[in-house]
């Protein structure tokens, strides 16, 4: 009797285990899913920025002397023409004499510029006529056939004359570049470009002459000479249509006007000179407030304007950013992150090597961002978020939902409580997930974790 009872109990245990195993095997697998809805997908990257002023001007007094009063404070916003300070010079009669002497010197420089400009104009006119004559002779030579010895001698003669003229042009460009080095940046840049172009033209013409002296005339060399002459005729004609010294003339004239204004002030106020703000902006430095004497060679104030966010964009990302793009400026505050809209104002063309806090070097390009509101203070650190890709009505799945099978991308979906593998075509990866181009539709329930070991085709899921 005891054996029968034990056998029955054993059978019941086995039966219970089998039923439990069956129920476990056939029970729905609990999975986390995400139901897809069309959304706006974006691809972004973020770089650290620095809020600073783009333009800064040092203000110098026209005369040296005792500081009578300072009329601005550091951090104050000023308009062009606002009074910054007043200075008294007890030796103002001597200063007036010096200023008048300076005016005479500037007028003499302007007169000399006129003579120099006329001389250069006359030289350019002669050069132009010579070039036209050489071009006519060259074309006539190109039309001839037969005596190659005569032909190459003619080419060498023409090219030697071209080299001589290019040498003179390069010398003139060098002299002008040397004379304007103390003027404004734009004039210096233009003069330097003209000098470099003249040197390049001279070098090319010298190469052609060497080729002619070392070989035989060819159609290619004829064409190269013709093209060079045409280019020089065009550039020489352009020089005749404009003034050589307009930048220097404007500079000297501005100095004359400043000196006259200073003379007028000192004469009227008997040595009292007023220092005005030359531009509008913010007083970001005021050395004069701690001094009793103002000196002409020392700035009395710094005026800054054009508050912008400066940031550096990695070279690998620069193709996705252009001037005018909208960006997000992210300011981290104790009460939470504040987002300010901004716009890309400027992108420089040259990359710089920047070292990260971890010591990693990377090539980056400087960019300036214009904030859309005045919610920042100078010196703030701020993150700049760039959006380089936007897709409307996109279906985005978590990156963990995509897995590879048979050389393609797939996801698990739950439909009517049953698991199934769905082949998909994946698009761009964003920060939040992967855009699915084909294979899924709005309303599909996608399994978030494709690495779940219990996933199987046809299995019930909850």
C-alpha positions in Angstrom: 0.0 0.0 0.0 2.8 2.4 0.8 4.5 1.7 -2.5 1.4 2.5 -4.4 1.0 5.8 -2.6 4.7 6.7 -3.3 4.3 5.8 -7.0 1.1 8.0 -7.3 2.9 11.0 -5.6 5.9 10.6 -8.0 3.6 10.5 -11.0 1.8 13.7 -9.7 5.2 15.5 -9.3 6.3 14.5 -12.8 2.9 15.5 -14.3 3.1 18.9 -12.5 6.6 19.5 -13.7 5.6 18.7 -17.3 2.6 21.0 -17.1 4.8 23.8 -15.7 7.4 23.3 -18.4 4.7 23.4 -21.1 3.0 26.4 -19.6 6.4 28.2 -19.4 7.3 27.3 -22.9 4.0 28.4 -24.4 3.5 31.5 -22.2 3.8 34.9 -24.0 7.3 36.4 -23.8 7.3 39.8 -22.1 9.1 42.4 -24.3 9.4 46.1 -24.4 8.1 47.6 -27.6 7.9 51.0 -29.2 5.0 51.9 -31.4 6.2 54.0 -34.4 4.8 57.4 -35.2 6.1 59.8 -37.9 8.4 62.4 -36.4 10.9 65.0 -37.3 14.4 63.4 -37.1 17.5 65.5 -36.8 21.3 64.9 -36.8 23.2 67.3 -34.6 26.6 67.9 -33.1 27.6 70.2 -30.2 30.7 72.3 -29.7 31.8 74.6 -26.9 31.5 78.3 -27.5 32.7 81.5 -25.9 30.6 84.7 -25.7 32.9 87.6 -26.6 33.2 90.8 -28.6 34.1 90.6 -32.3 35.3 94.2 -32.7 37.5 96.1 -30.3 38.8 99.7 -30.7 41.5 101.4 -28.7 40.8 105.1 -28.2 43.9 107.4 -28.2 44.0 111.1 -27.2 45.0 113.6 -29.9 47.2 115.5 -27.3 49.0 114.7 -24.1 48.1 116.5 -20.9 46.4 116.6 -17.6 43.1 114.6 -17.3 40.3 117.1 -16.4 37.5 114.6 -16.2 36.3 111.1 -17.3 32.7 111.0 -18.4 32.2 107.3 -18.9 32.4 104.1 -16.8 33.6 100.6 -17.6 30.7 98.6 -18.9 28.8 101.6 -20.1 27.3 101.6 -23.6 28.3 104.7 -25.7 27.3 106.1 -29.1 29.6 107.4 -31.7 30.6 111.0 -30.7 29.9 110.6 -27.0 32.4 112.3 -24.7 34.9 109.9 -23.0 37.2 112.4 -21.3 38.7 115.9 -21.3 42.4 116.7 -21.3 44.3 119.9 -20.7 47.6 120.6 -22.3 49.5 123.6 -20.9 51.8 123.6 -23.9 48.9 123.8 -26.4 50.4 126.7 -28.4 53.4 124.4 -29.2 51.0 121.5 -29.9 49.0 123.7 -32.3 52.3 124.6 -34.1 53.2 121.0 -34.4 49.7 120.1 -35.7 49.9 122.8 -38.3 53.3 121.5 -39.4 51.8 118.0 -39.6 49.0 119.3 -41.9 51.6 120.9 -44.2 53.5 117.5 -44.2 50.3 115.6 -45.1 49.4 118.1 -47.9 52.9 117.6 -49.3 52.5 113.9 -49.2 49.1 114.2 -51.0 50.8 116.4 -53.7 53.6 113.9 -54.0 51.0 111.2 -54.4 49.5 113.1 -57.3 52.9 113.4 -59.1 53.6 109.7 -58.4 50.2 108.7 -59.6 50.6 110.7 -62.8 54.0 109.2 -63.4 52.7 105.7 -62.9 49.7 106.5 -65.1 51.9 107.7 -67.9 54.1 104.6 -67.5 51.0 102.3 -67.6 49.8 104.1 -70.8 53.2 103.5 -72.5 53.2 99.9 -71.3 49.7 99.4 -72.7 50.6 100.7 -76.2 53.7 98.5 -76.2 51.8 95.4 -75.2 49.2 96.0 -77.9 52.0 96.4 -80.5 53.7 93.2 -79.3 50.4 91.3 -79.4 49.8 92.5 -83.0 53.3 91.4 -84.0 52.9 88.1 -82.3 49.6 87.3 -84.1 51.2 88.3 -87.4 54.1 85.9 -86.6 51.6 83.1 -85.7 50.0 83.6 -89.1 53.3 83.0 -90.9 54.8 79.7 -91.9 58.2 78.6 -93.1 61.3 80.1 -91.6 61.4 78.5 -88.1 64.7 80.2 -87.2 63.2 83.6 -87.9 60.0 82.6 -86.0 61.8 81.5 -82.8 64.0 84.7 -82.8 60.9 86.8 -83.1 59.2 84.8 -80.2 62.3 85.2 -78.0 62.4 89.0 -78.8 58.7 89.4 -77.9 59.0 87.3 -74.8 62.1 89.1 -73.6 60.2 92.4 -73.8 57.3 90.9 -71.9 59.7 89.8 -69.1 61.2 93.3 -68.9 57.7 94.9 -68.6 56.7 92.3 -66.0 59.8 93.0 -64.0 59.0 96.8 -64.0 55.4 96.0 -62.9 56.6 93.8 -60.1 59.0 96.5 -58.9 56.3 99.1 -59.0 53.9 96.8 -57.1 56.7 96.1 -54.5 57.3 99.8 -54.0 53.6 100.5 -53.5 53.2 97.6 -51.0 56.2 99.0 -49.1 54.7 102.5 -49.0 51.3 101.4 -47.6 52.4 99.2 -44.8 51.3 101.7 -42.2 47.8 102.2 -43.6 44.6 100.3 -43.0 44.4 96.5 -43.3 42.2 96.6 -46.5 44.7 98.8 -48.4 47.7 96.6 -47.2 45.8 93.4 -48.3 45.0 94.8 -51.7 48.6 96.0 -52.3 50.0 92.6 -51.2 47.7 90.7 -53.5 48.7 93.0 -56.4 52.4 92.4 -55.6 52.0 88.6 -55.4 50.1 88.6 -58.7 52.9 90.7 -60.3 55.5 88.3 -59.1 53.6 85.3 -60.3 53.1 86.9 -63.8 56.9 87.7 -64.0 57.8 84.1 -63.0 55.5 82.6 -65.7 56.9 84.9 -68.4 60.4 83.9 -67.4 59.6 80.2 -67.7 58.2 80.8 -71.2 61.4 82.7 -72.2 63.6 79.8 -70.9 61.6 77.3 -72.9 61.9 79.4 -76.1 65.7 79.8 -75.7 66.1 76.0 -75.1 63.9 74.7 -77.9 61.9 75.3 -81.0 58.8 77.4 -81.4 55.5 75.6 -80.9 51.8 76.3 -81.2 51.5 75.9 -77.4 54.1 78.5 -76.7 52.6 80.9 -79.2 49.2 80.5 -77.5 50.8 80.9 -74.0 52.4 84.2 -75.1 49.2 85.4 -76.7 47.2 84.6 -73.5 49.8 86.3 -71.3 49.8 89.5 -73.4 46.0 89.6 -73.5 45.9 89.3 -69.6 48.5 92.1 -69.2 46.7 94.4 -71.6 43.5 93.8 -69.6 45.1 94.4 -66.2 47.0 97.5 -67.5 43.8 98.9 -68.9 42.1 98.4 -65.5 45.0 100.3 -63.8 44.4 103.3 -66.0 40.8 103.4 -65.0 41.4 103.8 -61.3 43.6 105.8 -58.9 46.8 104.1 -57.6 46.9 105.9 -54.3 43.2 106.4 -53.2 43.8 104.5 -50.0 46.9 106.6 -49.0 45.1 109.8 -50.1 42.1 109.0 -47.8 44.5 108.2 -44.9 46.4 111.5 -45.2 43.1 113.4 -45.6 41.7 111.8 -42.4 44.8 112.8 -40.5 44.5 116.4 -41.8 40.8 116.5 -40.6 41.8 115.1 -37.2 44.6 117.6 -36.8 42.3 120.5 -37.8 39.7 119.4 -35.3 42.3 119.2 -32.6 43.6 122.7 -33.5 40.0 124.1 -33.4 39.3 122.5 -30.0 42.6 123.7 -28.4 42.2 127.2 -29.8 38.6 127.5 -28.6 39.2 125.9 -25.2 42.7 127.2 -24.7 44.4 123.8 -24.4 41.4 121.8 -23.4 40.9 118.8 -25.7 37.8 116.5 -25.7 38.2 112.8 -26.4 35.2 111.5 -28.3 34.1 107.9 -28.9 35.0 107.1 -32.5 32.5 104.2 -32.7 29.4 102.9 -30.9 29.8 100.1 -28.4 30.6 99.2 -24.8 33.5 100.5 -22.7 35.3 97.3 -21.9 38.5 98.9 -20.6 39.2 102.3 -19.1 42.9 102.8 -18.3 42.4 106.6 -18.0 40.3 106.2 -14.8 43.5 105.3 -12.8 45.7 108.0 -14.2 46.2 111.8 -13.9 48.0 112.3 -17.2 46.9 111.2 -20.7 49.6 110.4 -23.3 49.1 110.3 -27.0 50.8 106.9 -27.4 48.7 105.2 -24.7 45.0 104.3 -25.1 42.6 105.9 -22.7 39.7 103.5 -23.4 38.7 100.4 -25.3 35.3 100.3 -27.0 34.0 96.8 -28.0 31.1 95.9 -30.2 29.5 93.0 -32.1 28.9 90.6 -29.3 29.1 87.0 -30.8 29.6 83.4 -29.7 32.9 82.1 -31.0 33.2 78.4 -31.5 35.4 75.9 -33.5 33.8 73.3 -35.8 35.7 70.1 -36.6 36.8 69.8 -40.2 34.8 66.6 -40.6 31.5 68.5 -39.8 32.2 71.7 -41.7 30.4 70.6 -44.9 27.1 70.5 -43.0 27.3 74.1 -41.8 26.9 77.3 -43.8 26.5 81.0 -43.0 22.9 81.8 -42.2 22.1 78.4 -40.5 20.0 78.4 -37.3 21.7 77.0 -34.2 20.8 76.4 -30.6 22.9 78.1 -27.9 22.7 76.0 -24.7 23.5 77.8 -21.4 23.8 75.5 -18.4 22.4 77.2 -15.3 21.6 76.0 -11.8 17.8 76.1 -12.5 18.2 74.1 -15.7 19.4 74.4 -19.2 18.4 77.5 -21.2 18.2 77.4 -24.9 18.8 80.5 -27.0 18.4 80.7 -30.8 21.4 81.9 -32.9 22.5 82.2 -36.5 25.8 81.4 -38.1 27.4 84.8 -38.9 30.8 83.9 -40.3 32.9 80.8 -41.1 36.6 81.2 -41.6 38.3 79.4 -44.5 41.5 78.2 -42.7 41.6 75.3 -40.2 43.4 75.6 -36.9 44.9 72.8 -34.7 43.0 72.7 -31.4 43.9 70.5 -28.4 41.1 69.1 -26.3 41.1 68.8 -22.5 42.3 65.2 -23.0 45.3 66.3 -25.0 43.9 65.2 -28.4 44.7 67.4 -31.3 42.1 68.1 -33.9 41.8 70.4 -36.9 38.9 72.9 -36.5 37.5 76.0 -38.2 36.5 79.1 -36.3 32.9 80.3 -36.7 31.0 83.2 -35.2 27.4 82.9 -34.0 25.0 85.8 -33.6 22.6 85.3 -30.6 19.0 86.2 -31.3 18.5 87.7 -27.8 20.6 89.5 -25.2 20.4 86.8 -22.5 24.2 86.3 -22.2 27.1 88.0 -20.4 30.6 88.5 -21.8 32.8 85.6 -20.8 30.1 83.0 -20.5 30.8 79.4 -21.6 28.0 78.2 -23.9 27.4 75.1 -26.0 26.5 75.5 -29.6 24.3 72.8 -31.1 24.4 72.6 -34.9 21.7 70.7 -36.9 23.2 69.2 -40.0 20.4 67.0 -41.1 16.6 67.2 -40.8 14.0 64.7 -42.0 10.2 65.3 -41.7 7.7 62.4 -41.1 10.5 59.9 -40.4 10.1 56.6 -38.7 12.8 56.2 -36.1 13.6 53.1 -34.1 16.0 52.8 -31.2 19.5 51.7 -32.3 19.2 48.7 -29.9 16.2 47.4 -32.0 18.3 46.9 -35.2 20.3 43.7 -35.7 22.0 42.1 -38.7 20.8 38.9 -40.3 21.8 37.3 -43.6 23.8 40.4 -44.5 20.9 42.8 -44.0 19.3 44.9 -41.3 16.3 43.5 -39.4 14.0 44.3 -36.5 11.6 42.3 -34.3 8.0 43.3 -34.5 5.0 42.2 -32.6 1.8 41.8 -34.6 -1.4 40.2 -33.2 0.7 39.1 -30.2 3.2 37.1 -32.3 6.9 37.9 -32.8 8.3 38.2 -36.4 11.5 39.2 -38.0 11.1 42.2 -40.4 13.8 43.1 -42.9 14.4 46.9 -43.1 16.4 49.4 -45.0 18.2 51.7 -42.5 18.9 55.4 -43.3 20.8 58.0 -41.3 21.6 57.3 -37.6 20.6 60.2 -35.4 21.5 60.9 -31.8 18.1 59.3 -30.7 18.0 56.3 -33.1 18.0 55.0 -36.7 15.8 56.3 -39.5 14.0 53.4 -41.3 13.6 54.0 -45.0 11.8 50.8 -45.9 10.2 47.8 -44.2 8.1 49.5 -41.4 5.0 51.6 -41.3 3.4 53.9 -38.8 1.7 52.0 -36.0 4.2 49.0 -36.1 5.3 47.8 -32.6 9.0 47.3 -32.7 10.9 45.3 -30.0 13.3 47.7 -28.3 16.0 45.1 -27.3 16.9 42.9 -30.2 19.4 41.0 -27.9 16.7 39.4 -25.8 17.6 35.7 -25.8 13.9 34.6 -25.7 13.0 36.2 -29.0 11.9 33.6 -31.6 10.0 33.6 -34.9 6.3 32.9 -34.3 6.5 33.1 -30.5 3.7 34.7 -28.6 4.7 38.0 -27.0 3.2 40.3 -24.4 
